[in-house]
Amino acid sequence: MVDSPVLTTTQRTRRPLQIVRWVALANALLLVTLVTASVMDNREWVSVLGPLHGGNFMLLLTIVGVGAVDKLWSWWFPVGVFFTGGPLGALIGEWIISRRLARQEPLDHHQE
């Protein structure tokens, strides 16, 4: 690694993408558990899991929205997360952006 405090776009984007991945996986787990509890007509669990899933979804939207404002990625990412209900759009978007970053990696290292 370079000792310079200046980070490339690739380096600045990787950490938020890792956070998106983990929050999306947590959201997917909450969603599956919520749907299971709902199908089993377990109202107590639904009343707990519903707000947890909703809060996690809002956190996911906030993370991808801030990334778009910071120009780490385009606005298609938060729009995709919103319209897919969270985890699916987030994981697909994270995968697409990670692949694009991987293709740029040699360029970033060469420029440093």
Phi and psi in degrees as a GROMACS rama.xvg file:
@    title "Ramachandran Plot"
@    xaxis  label "Phi"
@    yaxis  label "Psi"
@TYPE xy
-88.6122  143.35  VAL-2
-77.2915  -4.54167  ASP-3
-68.754  137.136  SER-4
-73.9345  -10.224  PRO-5
-79.5467  123.795  VAL-6
-97.9754  144.65  LEU-7
-73.7406  166.206  THR-8
-59.523  -39.8207  THR-9
-59.6394  -46.8594  THR-10
-65.6702  -39.2378  GLN-11
-68.8218  -24.8738  ARG-12
-88.5142  -29.8663  THR-13
-59.7817  -47.3845  ARG-14
-62.6834  -50.3468  ARG-15
-59.2102  -34.2635  PRO-16
-66.425  -37.6047  LEU-17
-63.468  -40.1584  GLN-18
-65.406  -42.226  ILE-19
-58.0247  -45.3795  VAL-20
-58.1338  -48.7367  ARG-21
-69.025  -39.4678  TRP-22
-67.3895  -38.3793  VAL-23
-65.7376  -40.9435  ALA-24
-64.6969  -40.8209  LEU-25
-63.4298  -40.2612  ALA-26
-65.1764  -40.0606  ASN-27
-63.6869  -43.0735  ALA-28
-62.5325  -44.4291  LEU-29
-62.3479  -40.3806  LEU-30
-65.0639  -45.9555  LEU-31
-61.9312  -43.243  VAL-32
-65.1541  -40.1317  THR-33
-63.7483  -45.742  LEU-34
-64.121  -41.9535  VAL-35
-60.7108  -46.176  THR-36
-63.2822  -37.3099  ALA-37
-66.7288  -44.9768  SER-38
-62.8185  -35.9394  VAL-39
-81.9997  2.21565  MET-40
58.0169  38.9388  ASP-41
-95.7354  88.5327  ASN-42
-63.9776  -32.3211  ARG-43
-63.0957  -47.049  GLU-44
-66.3542  -40.0114  TRP-45
-61.6379  -39.7992  VAL-46
-68.0594  -22.9013  SER-47
-89.5789  -47.0563  VAL-48
-72.4105  -31.4393  LEU-49
-57.7245  -54.8112  GLY-50
-64.7518  -34.0344  PRO-51
-64.2938  -45.7743  LEU-52
-63.0882  -43.5011  HIS-53
-61.9885  -43.3576  GLY-54
-65.113  -40.182  GLY-55
-65.4771  -38.8105  ASN-56
-62.7685  -43.0254  PHE-57
-64.1695  -38.8579  MET-58
-62.1653  -44.3868  LEU-59
-60.9924  -45.1928  LEU-60
-62.2677  -38.9027  LEU-61
-64.0671  -45.005  THR-62
-62.1396  -48.6055  ILE-63
-71.8179  -29.608  VAL-64
-67.2295  -44.3881  GLY-65
-63.965  -38.9528  VAL-66
-61.4669  -37.7324  GLY-67
-69.4882  -41.2884  ALA-68
-62.5685  -39.8574  VAL-69
-77.9654  1.73211  ASP-70
62.632  30.9645  LYS-71
-77.5959  -28.1299  LEU-72
-153.641  173.785  TRP-73
-84.5095  171.102  SER-74
-71.8298  -12.3511  TRP-75
-61.4316  -28.6572  TRP-76
-66.0262  -55.5735  PHE-77
-62.8936  -35.1963  PRO-78
-63.3352  -43.5273  VAL-79
-62.9911  -41.3537  GLY-80
-63.1178  -43.8745  VAL-81
-62.1869  -50.1825  PHE-82
-76.142  -17.4922  PHE-83
-95.3286  -1.8643  THR-84
84.6069  9.92917  GLY-85
119.754  -93.8721  GLY-86
-60.1242  -44.3314  PRO-87
-61.7149  -50.8141  LEU-88
-63.8042  -37.615  GLY-89
-67.5651  -44.0606  ALA-90
-69.9428  -38.8212  LEU-91
-66.2731  -45.144  ILE-92
-62.2385  -41.7803  GLY-93
-62.5969  -40.7968  GLU-94
-64.6996  -45.4911  TRP-95
-61.6053  -47.685  ILE-96
-67.1056  -39.6242  ILE-97
-62.2171  -40.3099  SER-98
-63.7285  -42.2135  ARG-99
-63.0251  -40.8592  ARG-100
-65.021  -39.2939  LEU-101
-63.1263  -36.7109  ALA-102
-70.1039  -28.7166  ARG-103
-85.9735  -17.6886  GLN-104
-49.5779  -50.0196  GLU-105
-59.2615  -34.9607  PRO-106
-65.5112  -43.2946  LEU-107
-63.9103  -43.2795  ASP-108
-67.6855  -34.8286  HIS-109
-68.0657  -34.7318  HIS-110
-75.872  -24.6311  GLN-111
